[in-house]
Amino acid sequence: MDMKIFDTAAELGEFAGNLTAKHLNDAIKYNGCARLLVSTGMSQFETLATLRKADVDWSKVTMFHLDEYIGVDETHKASFIKYLKERFTGFLPQMKVHFVDGTREAQTVIAELSAEIKKAPIDVALIGIGVNGHVAFNDPPADFETTDPYIIVRLDQACKEQQVGEGWFDTVADVPEIALSMSVKQILKCKVIISAVPHAVKAEAVYNTINGEVNNMVPATILKTHPEWTLVLDKNSASKLN
């Protein structure tokens, strides 16, 4: 694990975005193409804003994203497809994209995405950490054993409260019960993982991730087993660390 701490979320995002671009360019140089995995949410604003402006041949990049609510279409403010189009993919029309579509039949989406993800490894993945320690929508107790690339998951109370706190839903009752998510084992297959985790609301999750044993009640602890994991914090998210 490599950990970087910056004063502000803006500095964090600039570093994480540029580091992601470097890994994409390395993959393009050696393989002729690159595969990217991105996460969403408020924590990724600054990173994606930097990354979309990076000097990368985006025509050689294929992007996947981590998760989506089941039953939420892209007209809803909480839609991750909407989020990505507005903040990332819409700026890069030359990039090939595989969205997680929560409005289609779930098993069909899982089958299609699983077939695509198995074609080649992901070169670099942006994997956030939730306030409950989740990675993607793998809330505690996360399934560390399934080998299915994408799965149906149930959202826990803390996750729902985070979505309301970030302004994606008006009340906890409005947050869907289930979602489609990339599995933990599939995330760990990525060659490089970069976790951009700003803001004080994430301080407890960061502390538990760094100081706890690997366990599925704090799913992000599993990232410590990855040989190429970089955790990027600001002074607020790092505030509970020594």
ROSE-4610 file (N, C-alpha, C; in Angstrom, 1 decimal, always signed):
// ROSE-4610
residu = [M/M/M/D/D/D/M/M/M/K/K/K/I/I/I/F/F/F/D/D/D/T/T/T/A/A/A/A/A/A/E/E/E/L/L/L/G/G/G/E/E/E/F/F/F/A/A/A/G/G/G/N/N/N/L/L/L/T/T/T/A/A/A/K/K/K/H/H/H/L/L/L/N/N/N/D/D/D/A/A/A/I/I/I/K/K/K/Y/Y/Y/N/N/N/G/G/G/C/C/C/A/A/A/R/R/R/L/L/L/L/L/L/V/V/V/S/S/S/T/T/T/G/G/G/M/M/M/S/S/S/Q/Q/Q/F/F/F/E/E/E/T/T/T/L/L/L/A/A/A/T/T/T/L/L/L/R/R/R/K/K/K/A/A/A/D/D/D/V/V/V/D/D/D/W/W/W/S/S/S/K/K/K/V/V/V/T/T/T/M/M/M/F/F/F/H/H/H/L/L/L/D/D/D/E/E/E/Y/Y/Y/I/I/I/G/G/G/V/V/V/D/D/D/E/E/E/T/T/T/H/H/H/K/K/K/A/A/A/S/S/S/F/F/F/I/I/I/K/K/K/Y/Y/Y/L/L/L/K/K/K/E/E/E/R/R/R/F/F/F/T/T/T/G/G/G/F/F/F/L/L/L/P/P/P/Q/Q/Q/M/M/M/K/K/K/V/V/V/H/H/H/F/F/F/V/V/V/D/D/D/G/G/G/T/T/T/R/R/R/E/E/E/A/A/A/Q/Q/Q/T/T/T/V/V/V/I/I/I/A/A/A/E/E/E/L/L/L/S/S/S/A/A/A/E/E/E/I/I/I/K/K/K/K/K/K/A/A/A/P/P/P/I/I/I/D/D/D/V/V/V/A/A/A/L/L/L/I/I/I/G/G/G/I/I/I/G/G/G/V/V/V/N/N/N/G/G/G/H/H/H/V/V/V/A/A/A/F/F/F/N/N/N/D/D/D/P/P/P/P/P/P/A/A/A/D/D/D/F/F/F/E/E/E/T/T/T/T/T/T/D/D/D/P/P/P/Y/Y/Y/I/I/I/I/I/I/V/V/V/R/R/R/L/L/L/D/D/D/Q/Q/Q/A/A/A/C/C/C/K/K/K/E/E/E/Q/Q/Q/Q/Q/Q/V/V/V/G/G/G/E/E/E/G/G/G/W/W/W/F/F/F/D/D/D/T/T/T/V/V/V/A/A/A/D/D/D/V/V/V/P/P/P/E/E/E/I/I/I/A/A/A/L/L/L/S/S/S/M/M/M/S/S/S/V/V/V/K/K/K/Q/Q/Q/I/I/I/L/L/L/K/K/K/C/C/C/K/K/K/V/V/V/I/I/I/I/I/I/S/S/S/A/A/A/V/V/V/P/P/P/H/H/H/A/A/A/V/V/V/K/K/K/A/A/A/E/E/E/A/A/A/V/V/V/Y/Y/Y/N/N/N/T/T/T/I/I/I/N/N/N/G/G/G/E/E/E/V/V/V/N/N/N/N/N/N/M/M/M/V/V/V/P/P/P/A/A/A/T/T/T/I/I/I/L/L/L/K/K/K/T/T/T/H/H/H/P/P/P/E/E/E/W/W/W/T/T/T/L/L/L/V/V/V/L/L/L/D/D/D/K/K/K/N/N/N/S/S/S/A/A/A/S/S/S/K/K/K/L/L/L/N/N/N]
num = [1/1/1/2/2/2/3/3/3/4/4/4/5/5/5/6/6/6/7/7/7/8/8/8/9/9/9/10/10/10/11/11/11/12/12/12/13/13/13/14/14/14/15/15/15/16/16/16/17/17/17/18/18/18/19/19/19/20/20/20/21/21/21/22/22/22/23/23/23/24/24/24/25/25/25/26/26/26/27/27/27/28/28/28/29/29/29/30/30/30/31/31/31/32/32/32/33/33/33/34/34/34/35/35/35/36/36/36/37/37/37/38/38/38/39/39/39/40/40/40/41/41/41/42/42/42/43/43/43/44/44/44/45/45/45/46/46/46/47/47/47/48/48/48/49/49/49/50/50/50/51/51/51/52/52/52/53/53/53/54/54/54/55/55/55/56/56/56/57/57/57/58/58/58/59/59/59/60/60/60/61/61/61/62/62/62/63/63/63/64/64/64/65/65/65/66/66/66/67/67/67/68/68/68/69/69/69/70/70/70/71/71/71/72/72/72/73/73/73/74/74/74/75/75/75/76/76/76/77/77/77/78/78/78/79/79/79/80/80/80/81/81/81/82/82/82/83/83/83/84/84/84/85/85/85/86/86/86/87/87/87/88/88/88/89/89/89/90/90/90/91/91/91/92/92/92/93/93/93/94/94/94/95/95/95/96/96/96/97/97/97/98/98/98/99/99/99/100/100/100/101/101/101/102/102/102/103/103/103/104/104/104/105/105/105/106/106/106/107/107/107/108/108/108/109/109/109/110/110/110/111/111/111/112/112/112/113/113/113/114/114/114/115/115/115/116/116/116/117/117/117/118/118/118/119/119/119/120/120/120/121/121/121/122/122/122/123/123/123/124/124/124/125/125/125/126/126/126/127/127/127/128/128/128/129/129/129/130/130/130/131/131/131/132/132/132/133/133/133/134/134/134/135/135/135/136/136/136/137/137/137/138/138/138/139/139/139/140/140/140/141/141/141/142/142/142/143/143/143/144/144/144/145/145/145/146/146/146/147/147/147/148/148/148/149/149/149/150/150/150/151/151/151/152/152/152/153/153/153/154/154/154/155/155/155/156/156/156/157/157/157/158/158/158/159/159/159/160/160/160/161/161/161/162/162/162/163/163/163/164/164/164/165/165/165/166/166/166/167/167/167/168/168/168/169/169/169/170/170/170/171/171/171/172/172/172/173/173/173/174/174/174/175/175/175/176/176/176/177/177/177/178/178/178/179/179/179/180/180/180/181/181/181/182/182/182/183/183/183/184/184/184/185/185/185/186/186/186/187/187/187/188/188/188/189/189/189/190/190/190/191/191/191/192/192/192/193/193/193/194/194/194/195/195/195/196/196/196/197/197/197/198/198/198/199/199/199/200/200/200/201/201/201/202/202/202/203/203/203/204/204/204/205/205/205/206/206/206/207/207/207/208/208/208/209/209/209/210/210/210/211/211/211/212/212/212/213/213/213/214/214/214/215/215/215/216/216/216/217/217/217/218/218/218/219/219/219/220/220/220/221/221/221/222/222/222/223/223/223/224/224/224/225/225/225/226/226/226/227/227/227/228/228/228/229/229/229/230/230/230/231/231/231/232/232/232/233/233/233/234/234/234/235/235/235/236/236/236/237/237/237/238/238/238/239/239/239/240/240/240/241/241/241/242/242/242]
x = [+0.8/+0.0/+0.9/+0.5/+1.1/+0.0/+0.3/-0.7/-0.1/-1.0/-0.6/-1.7/-1.2/-2.2/-1.9/-3.0/-2.9/-3.8/-3.5/-4.2/-5.7/-6.0/-7.3/-7.8/-9.1/-9.7/-9.3/-9.1/-8.6/-7.3/-6.4/-5.0/-5.0/-5.8/-6.0/-6.5/-7.5/-8.1/-7.1/-6.3/-5.3/-4.2/-3.8/-2.8/-3.4/-4.6/-5.2/-5.6/-6.1/-6.4/-5.2/-4.1/-2.9/-2.2/-2.3/-1.7/-2.5/-3.8/-4.6/-4.2/-4.1/-3.7/-2.3/-1.4/-0.1/-0.2/-1.0/-1.2/-1.9/-2.9/-3.5/-2.5/-1.7/-0.7/+0.3/+0.7/+1.6/+1.0/-0.2/-0.9/-1.0/-1.4/-1.5/-0.1/+0.9/+2.3/+2.7/+2.4/+2.9/+1.9/+0.6/-0.4/-1.2/-1.1/-1.9/-3.3/-3.7/-5.0/-5.0/-6.0/-6.1/-7.5/-7.7/-9.0/-9.1/-10.2/-10.3/-11.6/-11.6/-12.7/-12.9/-14.1/-14.3/-15.5/-15.4/-16.5/-17.1/-18.1/-18.9/-19.0/-19.9/-20.1/-19.4/-19.6/-19.0/-17.5/-17.0/-15.6/-14.8/-15.4/-14.7/-14.8/-15.5/-15.6/-14.3/-13.4/-12.1/-11.2/-11.2/-10.4/-10.8/-12.1/-12.6/-12.5/-12.6/-12.4/-11.0/-10.0/-8.6/-8.4/-8.9/-8.7/-9.3/-10.4/-11.0/-10.3/-9.4/-8.6/-7.2/-6.9/-5.5/-5.2/-3.9/-3.4/-3.3/-4.4/-4.6/-5.3/-4.8/-5.5/-6.8/-7.9/-9.1/-9.7/-9.4/-9.9/-9.4/-8.3/-7.8/-8.1/-9.1/-9.5/-10.9/-11.1/-12.4/-12.7/-13.9/-14.2/-15.4/-15.3/-16.3/-16.6/-17.9/-18.1/-18.6/-18.6/-18.7/-20.1/-21.1/-22.4/-23.5/-24.7/-25.9/-27.1/-27.9/-29.2/-30.1/-30.7/-31.7/-33.0/-33.5/-34.7/-34.6/-33.4/-33.2/-32.7/-33.4/-32.9/-32.2/-31.6/-30.6/-31.3/-32.6/-33.3/-33.2/-33.0/-32.9/-31.6/-31.6/-30.3/-29.4/-29.8/-28.9/-28.3/-28.8/-28.2/-26.8/-26.0/-24.6/-24.3/-25.1/-24.9/-25.0/-26.0/-26.2/-24.9/-24.5/-23.3/-22.1/-21.9/-20.7/-20.8/-22.0/-22.1/-21.9/-22.3/-22.2/-20.8/-20.1/-18.8/-17.6/-17.8/-16.7/-16.8/-17.7/-17.8/-18.3/-19.1/-19.7/-18.6/-17.5/-16.3/-15.4/-15.6/-14.7/-15.5/-16.1/-17.0/-16.2/-14.9/-14.1/-13.8/-14.1/-13.8/-15.0/-14.6/-15.6/-16.1/-17.4/-17.9/-18.9/-18.8/-19.7/-20.4/-21.6/-22.4/-23.1/-23.3/-24.2/-25.6/-26.5/-27.8/-28.8/-29.2/-30.1/-31.6/-31.9/-33.3/-33.6/-32.6/-32.8/-32.8/-33.2/-33.3/-31.9/-31.8/-30.5/-29.6/-30.2/-29.3/-28.8/-29.5/-29.0/-27.9/-28.0/-26.9/-25.7/-25.9/-24.8/-24.0/-24.8/-24.2/-23.4/-23.9/-23.2/-22.0/-22.1/-20.9/-19.9/-20.3/-19.3/-18.5/-19.2/-18.5/-17.5/-17.8/-16.9/-15.7/-16.0/-14.9/-13.9/-14.3/-13.4/-12.5/-12.7/-11.9/-10.4/-10.2/-8.9/-8.9/-7.7/-7.7/-7.9/-8.4/-8.5/-7.1/-6.7/-5.3/-5.3/-6.3/-6.3/-7.8/-8.0/-9.3/-9.4/-10.4/-10.6/-11.7/-11.3/-12.2/-12.4/-13.5/-13.8/-14.0/-14.1/-14.4/-15.7/-16.7/-17.9/-17.8/-18.7/-18.7/-18.8/-19.4/-19.5/-18.4/-17.4/-16.3/-16.5/-17.6/-17.9/-17.0/-16.8/-16.2/-17.2/-17.4/-18.6/-19.8/-20.8/-21.9/-21.9/-20.7/-20.5/-20.5/-21.7/-21.9/-21.5/-21.2/-21.0/-22.3/-22.2/-21.1/-20.9/-19.8/-19.5/-19.2/-19.6/-19.2/-17.8/-16.9/-15.5/-15.2/-16.2/-16.0/-16.5/-17.6/-18.1/-17.1/-17.0/-16.2/-16.9/-18.2/-19.0/-18.6/-18.3/-17.8/-18.8/-20.1/-21.1/-22.2/-22.7/-23.7/-24.8/-25.9/-27.0/-26.7/-26.7/-26.4/-27.6/-27.7/-28.6/-27.9/-28.5/-27.8/-28.2/-27.2/-27.5/-27.9/-28.2/-28.7/-27.7/-26.5/-25.4/-25.2/-25.2/-25.1/-26.2/-27.4/-28.6/-28.4/-28.0/-27.9/-26.8/-25.7/-24.7/-25.3/-26.1/-26.7/-27.6/-28.3/-29.2/-28.3/-27.2/-26.3/-25.6/-25.3/-24.7/-25.7/-27.0/-28.0/-28.6/-28.3/-28.8/-30.3/-30.7/-32.1/-32.6/-33.9/-34.4/-34.6/-34.9/-35.1/-34.5/-34.2/-33.7/-34.7/-36.0/-37.0/-37.0/-36.4/-36.4/-35.2/-34.3/-33.1/-33.5/-33.2/-33.5/-32.9/-33.6/-33.1/-31.9/-31.9/-30.9/-30.2/-29.1/-28.3/-27.5/-26.9/-25.9/-24.6/-23.6/-22.3/-21.3/-20.1/-18.9/-18.6/-18.2/-17.9/-16.5/-16.2/-14.9/-13.8/-14.0/-12.9/-12.6/-13.6/-13.4/-12.6/-12.9/-12.2/-10.7/-10.4/-9.1/-8.3/-8.9/-8.2/-7.6/-8.0/-7.5/-6.0/-5.2/-3.8/-3.3/-4.0/-3.7/-5.0/-5.0/-6.2/-5.8/-6.5/-6.3/-7.6/-7.5/-8.6/-8.5/-9.3/-9.4/-10.5/-10.1/-11.0/-10.9/-11.5/-11.5/-12.7/-12.6/-13.7/-13.8/-14.1/-14.1/-15.1/-16.2/-17.2/-16.6/-15.5/-14.8/-13.7/-13.5/-12.4/-12.5/-13.7/-13.8/-13.6/-14.1/-13.9/-12.5/-11.8/-10.3/-9.6/-9.9/-9.2/-9.5/-10.7/-11.0/-10.4/-10.3/-9.6/-8.1/-7.5/-6.0/-5.7/-6.5/-6.1/-6.7/-7.8/-8.4/-7.9/-8.1/-7.8/-8.7/-8.2/-9.1/-10.3/-11.5/-12.7/-13.9/-14.9/-16.0/-17.0/-16.8/-17.6/-17.0/-15.8/-15.2/-14.6/-15.4/-15.0/-13.7/-13.5/-12.3/-11.0/-11.0/-9.8/-9.2/-10.0/-9.5/-8.5/-8.6/-7.7/-6.3/-6.1/-4.7/-4.0/-4.7/-4.1/-3.7/-4.0/-3.7/-2.3/-1.4/+0.0/+0.2/-0.8/-0.6/-1.8/-1.9/-3.0/-2.5/-3.0/-2.6/-3.8/-3.7/-4.8/-4.5/-5.4/-5.1/-6.1/-5.6/-6.5/-6.2/-7.2/-6.9/-6.8/-6.5/-6.2/-7.5/-8.7/-9.9/-10.2/-10.0/-10.3/-9.2/-8.0/-6.9/-6.9/-7.9/-7.8/-7.7/-8.2/-8.2/-6.9/-6.1/-4.9/-3.8/-2.8/-1.7/-0.8]
y = [-1.2/+0.0/+1.2/+2.2/+3.5/+4.5/+5.4/+6.3/+7.7/+8.6/+10.0/+10.8/+11.9/+12.8/+14.2/+14.9/+16.3/+17.2/+18.5/+19.4/+19.5/+19.5/+19.7/+18.6/+18.5/+17.6/+17.9/+19.2/+19.6/+19.0/+19.1/+18.6/+17.1/+16.5/+15.0/+14.6/+15.3/+14.9/+15.1/+16.2/+16.4/+15.3/+14.8/+13.8/+12.4/+12.1/+10.8/+10.8/+11.9/+11.9/+11.7/+12.5/+12.4/+11.0/+10.4/+9.1/+8.1/+8.2/+7.3/+7.5/+8.7/+8.9/+8.3/+8.4/+7.8/+6.3/+5.6/+4.2/+3.8/+4.7/+4.4/+4.6/+5.6/+5.8/+4.7/+4.2/+3.1/+1.9/+1.6/+0.4/+0.6/+1.8/+2.1/+1.9/+2.4/+2.3/+0.8/+0.0/-1.4/-2.4/-2.1/-3.0/-2.5/-1.2/-0.6/-0.2/-0.4/-0.1/-0.1/+0.4/+0.4/+0.2/-0.4/-0.7/+0.0/+0.8/+1.7/+1.3/+1.3/+1.1/+2.3/+2.9/+4.1/+3.9/+4.7/+4.7/+6.1/+6.3/+7.6/+8.2/+9.1/+9.8/+11.1/+11.8/+13.1/+13.0/+11.9/+11.8/+11.7/+11.5/+11.3/+12.6/+13.6/+14.8/+15.4/+15.6/+16.3/+15.3/+14.1/+13.1/+13.0/+12.9/+12.7/+14.0/+15.2/+16.5/+16.6/+16.1/+16.1/+15.1/+13.9/+12.8/+13.1/+13.7/+13.9/+14.9/+15.7/+16.7/+16.2/+15.0/+14.5/+14.1/+14.2/+13.9/+12.4/+11.8/+10.3/+10.1/+9.1/+8.8/+8.0/+8.7/+8.1/+7.1/+7.2/+6.3/+4.9/+4.8/+3.5/+3.0/+3.7/+3.3/+2.7/+1.7/+1.1/+1.3/+1.9/+2.1/+1.3/+0.8/+0.1/+0.9/+0.8/+1.4/+0.3/+0.7/-0.3/-0.8/+0.1/-0.3/+0.7/+0.2/+1.1/+0.5/+1.5/+1.1/+0.3/-0.7/-1.4/-0.6/-0.3/+0.4/+2.0/+2.5/+3.9/+4.2/+5.1/+5.4/+6.7/+7.0/+8.1/+9.5/+9.6/+10.9/+11.2/+10.2/+10.5/+11.1/+12.0/+12.7/+11.7/+10.5/+9.6/+8.6/+8.6/+7.7/+7.8/+6.7/+6.8/+6.9/+6.4/+6.7/+8.2/+8.8/+10.3/+11.0/+10.6/+11.1/+11.1/+9.9/+9.7/+10.5/+10.5/+11.3/+12.8/+13.3/+14.7/+15.1/+14.2/+14.5/+13.9/+12.9/+12.2/+11.7/+10.8/+10.2/+11.2/+12.1/+13.1/+14.0/+14.1/+14.9/+14.1/+12.7/+11.8/+10.9/+11.4/+10.6/+9.5/+9.6/+8.6/+7.4/+7.5/+6.3/+5.3/+4.0/+3.0/+2.8/+2.7/+2.6/+1.5/+0.8/-0.3/+0.2/+0.7/+1.1/+0.0/+0.1/-0.8/-0.2/-0.8/-0.3/-1.0/-0.2/-0.8/-0.9/-0.4/-0.4/-1.7/-2.4/-3.6/-4.8/-6.0/-7.2/-7.5/-7.7/-7.7/-8.8/-10.0/-11.2/-11.0/-10.3/-10.1/-9.1/-8.0/-7.1/-7.7/-8.5/-9.2/-10.1/-10.9/-11.7/-11.0/-9.9/-9.1/-8.4/-7.8/-7.2/-8.2/-9.3/-10.3/-10.8/-11.0/-11.5/-10.4/-9.1/-8.1/-7.9/-8.0/-7.8/-8.9/-10.1/-11.3/-11.3/-10.4/-10.4/-10.0/-9.1/-8.7/-8.0/-8.0/-7.4/-5.8/-5.3/-3.9/-3.3/-2.3/-1.8/-0.9/-0.1/+0.8/+1.1/+1.0/+1.1/+2.2/+3.1/+4.1/+3.5/+3.2/+2.5/+3.3/+3.9/+4.7/+3.9/+4.5/+3.8/+4.6/+3.8/+4.4/+4.7/+5.4/+5.8/+4.5/+3.4/+2.2/+1.2/+1.7/+0.9/+0.1/+0.4/-0.5/-0.1/-1.1/-0.9/-1.2/-0.4/-0.5/-0.5/-1.3/-1.4/-2.7/-3.2/-4.3/-3.9/-3.7/-3.3/-4.4/-4.1/-5.1/-5.9/-7.2/-8.0/-8.4/-7.9/-8.1/-9.6/-10.0/-11.3/-11.3/-11.9/-12.0/-13.2/-14.1/-15.4/-15.5/-14.9/-15.1/-14.7/-15.5/-15.2/-14.6/-14.4/-13.8/-12.3/-11.8/-10.5/-9.4/-9.6/-8.6/-9.4/-8.8/-9.5/-8.5/-9.0/-8.2/-8.1/-6.9/-6.7/-6.0/-6.1/-5.3/-4.2/-3.0/-1.9/-1.8/-1.5/-1.4/+0.0/+0.2/+1.5/+2.6/+2.3/+3.4/+3.8/+2.9/+3.2/+4.1/+3.8/+4.6/+6.0/+6.1/+7.4/+8.2/+7.6/+8.3/+8.9/+8.1/+8.6/+9.8/+9.8/+11.0/+12.1/+11.9/+12.9/+13.6/+12.9/+13.5/+14.2/+14.0/+14.7/+14.0/+12.7/+12.0/+11.6/+11.4/+11.1/+12.0/+12.2/+13.1/+12.5/+11.2/+10.5/+9.1/+8.4/+7.1/+6.1/+6.4/+5.5/+5.6/+6.6/+6.8/+5.9/+5.5/+4.8/+3.4/+2.9/+1.5/+0.5/-0.6/-1.7/-2.4/-2.6/-3.5/-2.7/-3.3/-2.6/-3.7/-3.4/-4.2/-3.7/-4.6/-4.2/-5.1/-4.6/-5.4/-6.1/-7.4/-8.1/-7.7/-8.1/-7.8/-8.5/-9.8/-10.6/-10.0/-9.5/-8.9/-7.6/-6.8/-5.6/-5.9/-6.9/-7.3/-7.8/-8.1/-8.6/-7.4/-6.2/-5.0/-4.9/-4.5/-4.5/-3.4/-2.2/-1.1/-0.6/-0.3/+0.3/+1.6/+2.7/+4.0/+4.4/+4.6/+5.0/+6.5/+7.3/+8.8/+8.9/+9.3/+9.3/+10.6/+11.7/+13.0/+13.1/+14.2/+14.7/+14.0/+14.8/+14.3/+13.2/+13.1/+12.1/+10.7/+10.6/+9.3/+9.0/+9.9/+9.7/+8.4/+8.1/+6.8/+5.6/+5.6/+4.5/+4.3/+5.4/+5.3/+4.8/+5.2/+4.7/+3.2/+2.8/+1.4/+0.5/+1.1/+0.4/+0.1/+1.2/+1.1/+0.3/+0.4/-0.1/-1.5/-1.9/-3.1/-4.3/-5.5/-6.7/-6.8/-7.5/-7.8/-8.5/-7.9/-8.5/-7.9/-8.7/-8.3/-7.3/-7.0/-6.0/-4.6/-4.5/-3.3/-3.7/-3.8/-4.4/-3.8/-2.5/-1.8/-2.4/-3.1/-3.7/-4.7/-5.2/-6.2/-5.6/-4.2/-3.6/-3.6/-3.8/-3.9/-5.2/-6.1/-7.3/-7.2/-6.1/-5.8/-5.3/-5.8/-5.4/-4.0/-3.5/-2.2/-1.2/-1.0/-0.1/+1.2/+2.3/+3.6/+4.3/+4.7/+5.4/+6.8/+7.7/+9.1/+9.8/+10.6/+11.2/+12.7/+13.4/+14.8/+14.9/+16.0/+16.1/+15.8/+16.0/+15.8/+14.3/+13.5/+12.1/+11.4/+12.0/+11.4/+11.8/+12.6/+13.2/+12.3/+11.1/+10.1/+9.2/+9.3/+8.6/+9.2/+8.4/+9.0/+9.7]
z = [+0.0/+0.0/+0.0/-0.8/-0.8/-0.4/+0.6/+1.0/+0.9/+0.3/+0.1/+0.8/+1.4/+2.1/+1.6/+1.2/+0.7/+1.6/+1.5/+2.3/+1.9/+0.6/+0.1/-0.8/-1.0/-1.9/-3.4/-3.7/-5.0/-5.3/-4.3/-4.5/-4.6/-3.8/-3.9/-5.3/-5.8/-7.1/-8.2/-8.1/-9.1/-9.2/-8.0/-7.9/-8.4/-7.9/-8.2/-9.7/-10.3/-11.7/-12.6/-12.2/-13.0/-12.9/-11.7/-11.5/-12.3/-12.4/-13.2/-14.7/-15.1/-16.5/-16.9/-15.9/-16.1/-16.4/-15.5/-15.7/-17.0/-17.4/-18.7/-19.8/-19.8/-20.8/-20.9/-19.7/-19.7/-20.4/-20.1/-20.7/-22.2/-22.6/-24.1/-24.7/-24.1/-24.6/-24.8/-23.9/-23.9/-24.5/-24.5/-25.0/-26.2/-26.4/-27.5/-27.1/-25.9/-25.4/-23.9/-23.3/-21.8/-21.4/-20.2/-19.6/-18.2/-18.1/-16.9/-16.2/-14.8/-14.0/-13.1/-13.1/-12.3/-11.3/-10.2/-9.2/-9.3/-8.5/-8.6/-7.2/-7.0/-5.7/-5.6/-4.5/-4.3/-4.2/-3.6/-3.4/-4.7/-5.8/-7.1/-8.0/-7.5/-8.3/-8.8/-7.9/-8.3/-9.1/-8.8/-9.5/-11.0/-11.2/-12.6/-13.3/-12.7/-13.3/-13.9/-13.1/-13.6/-14.7/-14.5/-15.4/-16.8/-16.9/-18.2/-19.0/-18.4/-19.1/-19.3/-18.9/-19.1/-20.5/-20.8/-22.1/-22.3/-22.7/-22.9/-24.3/-25.0/-26.2/-25.9/-25.6/-25.1/-26.1/-27.4/-28.4/-28.1/-27.3/-27.0/-25.6/-25.0/-23.6/-23.6/-22.9/-22.6/-21.1/-20.8/-19.4/-19.0/-17.8/-17.0/-15.8/-15.3/-13.9/-13.0/-11.7/-10.6/-10.4/-10.4/-9.8/-10.2/-9.9/-10.2/-9.4/-9.1/-8.4/-9.4/-8.9/-9.7/-9.7/-10.9/-11.1/-11.2/-11.2/-11.3/-12.7/-13.5/-14.8/-14.8/-16.0/-16.0/-15.9/-15.9/-15.6/-14.1/-13.3/-11.8/-11.4/-10.5/-10.1/-9.5/-9.0/-8.3/-9.3/-10.6/-11.6/-11.8/-11.7/-11.9/-13.4/-14.2/-15.7/-16.0/-15.4/-15.5/-15.0/-13.8/-13.1/-14.1/-14.6/-15.5/-16.8/-17.4/-18.6/-18.4/-17.2/-17.0/-16.5/-15.9/-15.3/-15.9/-16.8/-17.4/-18.8/-19.0/-20.4/-21.4/-21.0/-22.0/-22.5/-21.9/-22.4/-23.3/-23.3/-24.0/-24.9/-26.0/-26.8/-27.5/-27.7/-28.4/-27.5/-26.2/-25.4/-25.4/-25.4/-25.4/-24.0/-23.7/-22.4/-22.2/-21.1/-20.7/-19.4/-19.5/-18.4/-17.7/-16.4/-15.6/-15.7/-16.4/-16.6/-15.7/-14.6/-13.6/-14.0/-15.3/-15.7/-16.5/-16.9/-17.7/-16.8/-17.3/-16.6/-16.0/-14.7/-14.0/-14.4/-14.6/-15.0/-16.4/-17.3/-18.6/-18.6/-17.8/-17.6/-17.0/-16.0/-15.4/-16.4/-17.2/-18.2/-19.2/-19.7/-20.7/-20.1/-19.0/-18.4/-18.0/-17.5/-17.1/-18.3/-19.4/-20.6/-21.1/-21.0/-21.4/-20.5/-19.2/-18.2/-18.2/-18.6/-18.7/-19.9/-20.8/-22.0/-21.8/-20.8/-20.5/-19.1/-18.5/-17.1/-17.2/-16.1/-15.9/-15.6/-16.3/-16.0/-14.8/-14.6/-13.5/-13.1/-11.7/-11.2/-10.1/-10.2/-9.2/-8.3/-7.1/-6.2/-4.9/-4.7/-3.5/-2.3/-1.2/+0.1/+0.7/+1.0/+1.6/+3.0/+3.6/+5.0/+5.9/+5.3/+6.0/+5.7/+4.9/+4.5/+3.3/+2.6/+1.4/+0.3/-0.7/-2.0/-3.0/-4.0/-4.9/-3.9/-4.2/-3.4/-2.5/-2.3/-1.4/+0.0/+0.6/+1.9/+2.9/+4.2/+5.2/+5.5/+5.7/+5.5/+4.0/+3.4/+2.0/+1.7/+0.5/+0.0/-0.5/+0.2/-0.2/-1.1/-1.2/-1.8/-3.2/-3.6/-4.9/-6.0/-7.0/-8.2/-9.4/-9.2/-10.2/-10.4/-11.6/-11.8/-11.3/-11.6/-11.2/-10.4/-9.4/-8.5/-8.1/-7.6/-7.0/-5.5/-5.0/-3.6/-2.9/-1.6/-0.8/-0.1/-0.1/+0.5/+2.0/+2.8/+4.2/+4.6/+5.9/+6.3/+6.2/+6.6/+6.5/+5.1/+4.1/+2.7/+2.3/+2.6/+2.3/+2.8/+4.1/+4.7/+4.0/+3.6/+2.8/+1.5/+0.8/-0.4/-0.2/+0.9/+1.3/+1.7/+2.5/+2.9/+1.8/+0.7/-0.5/-1.4/-1.1/-1.9/-3.0/-3.2/-4.3/-4.1/-2.9/-2.6/-1.5/-1.4/-0.4/+0.9/+1.0/+2.2/+2.1/+3.2/+3.2/+2.5/+2.7/+2.2/+0.6/+0.1/-1.4/-2.0/-1.2/-1.7/-2.0/-3.2/-3.6/-2.6/-2.4/-1.5/-2.1/-3.5/-4.1/-5.3/-5.6/-6.7/-7.4/-8.5/-9.2/-8.9/-8.6/-8.2/-8.7/-9.0/-9.3/-7.9/-8.0/-6.8/-6.3/-5.0/-4.4/-5.1/-5.4/-6.1/-7.4/-8.2/-9.5/-9.3/-8.3/-8.1/-7.8/-7.1/-6.7/-7.9/-9.0/-10.2/-11.0/-10.7/-11.4/-11.1/-12.1/-12.0/-11.0/-11.1/-10.2/-9.6/-8.3/-7.7/-7.0/-7.3/-6.7/-6.0/-4.7/-3.9/-3.6/-4.2/-3.8/-2.8/-1.6/-0.5/+0.3/-0.1/+0.6/+1.6/+2.4/+3.3/+4.6/+5.6/+7.0/+7.2/+6.4/+6.6/+6.4/+5.7/+5.5/+6.5/+7.5/+8.4/+9.2/+9.6/+10.4/+9.5/+8.3/+7.4/+7.1/+6.9/+6.6/+7.8/+8.9/+10.2/+10.3/+10.1/+10.3/+9.2/+8.0/+6.9/+7.2/+7.6/+7.8/+9.1/+10.1/+11.4/+11.7/+10.9/+11.2/+10.4/+11.0/+10.2/+9.0/+8.0/+6.8/+7.2/+7.0/+7.4/+6.6/+6.4/+5.5/+6.1/+7.4/+8.0/+7.7/+7.3/+6.8/+5.4/+4.4/+3.2/+2.6/+2.8/+2.2/+2.7/+3.9/+4.4/+3.4/+2.5/+1.6/+0.6/+0.4/-0.5/+0.0/+1.2/+1.8/+1.3/+0.8/+0.2/-1.2/-1.9/-3.3/-3.4/-4.3/-4.3/-4.9/-5.6/-6.2/-5.9/-4.6/-4.1/-3.6/-4.1/-3.6/-3.0/-1.7/-1.0/-1.0/-1.5/-1.6/-0.7/+0.3/+1.3/+1.3/+1.9/+2.2/+3.8/+4.3/+5.8/+6.6/+6.0/+6.7/+6.8/+5.7/+5.7/+6.5/+6.6/+7.3/+8.8/+9.2/+10.5/+11.7/+11.6/+12.7/+12.7/+11.7/+11.6/+12.4/+12.9/+13.6/+12.7]
